Amino acid sequence: MDHADHLDHVISAAAEQGAGNLLRIVLIVGVLGAVFLAWFLLRGYKNDDRGDD
C-alpha cells in the first residue's frame, strides 16, 4: 500500500502545478489587457494639430 500512497502524492503534486500555469496565463493576459486598455484610452487624448479648423 505504500506504493499507492506515493502515487497519490505524485498525482496531487502534478495537479497543483497546473494551477500555477493557469495563474501565470491569467496574469499575462491581465497585464496585456491593461496595456491595451491604456493604449486605447490614451490615444483619444493625443493632440490633433493639423489646423483643419
Helices and strands as residue ranges (DSSP letters): H 2-42, G 43-45
